[in-house]
């Protein structure tokens, strides 16, 4: 009896030493359909559903922390959150500052402009054109390097960029292809606009895909979240979530 009691007490002590805790997850809330702020103030979208599913998979609760894109990596480093789930590409440049899980989706990038604009999506074809892009994104880095003669107009959110496209204040916008097609072209505001040119996906600038950002020292959390991503894929939960937003498998190869 004493041995059984001692074993039970030891198990209880181990459980107490490793309690479940709430993970603060930085999200943007301004990148539909991945993350957007609903009329009632709640944050919804693919990223949000994935974040909640991953927390459930690893047995933790999530607290969403809405942060502007410009400040989302500083918020992680300042420990205002424990992870970033905001369609952030795991590029080598960002890996100098933070770490990433395995990818949770991967889609190409594209230009969008008014239908019939006749633009050619080469560096020469876009020379002198004004292109709107969200500040601090892979799209900014890519355009600055590959399209040096294109004038960039930088915005705090993707929504602001497409609003200026609609108003004719920029010639085109570059963004994640699904953010354009589902978050803009599929809405009334997207009438009269269309993708043009080819999809852009250069590993040197775009990385392998969108992943979850964590602090470099949080290797255990990184690995738990990576394992949870694959578990959601294996269980079919990932397909259920993405089916709410997309008609294709956005995970990629």
Buried (B, 14 or more C-beta within 10 A) or exposed (E): EEEEEEEEEEEEEEEEEEEEEEBBBBBBBBBBBBBBBEEEEEBBBBBBBBBBBBBBBBEBEBEBBBBBBEEBBEBBEEEBBBBBBBBBBBBEEBEEEBBBBBBBBBBBBBBBBBEEBEBEBEEEBBEEBBBBBBBBBBBBBBBEEBBEEBBBBBBBBBBBBBBBBBEEEBBBBBBBBBBBBBBBBEEEBBEEBBBBBEEBBEEEBBBBBBBBBBBEEBEEBBEBBBBBBEBBBEEEBBEEBBEEBBEEEBBBE
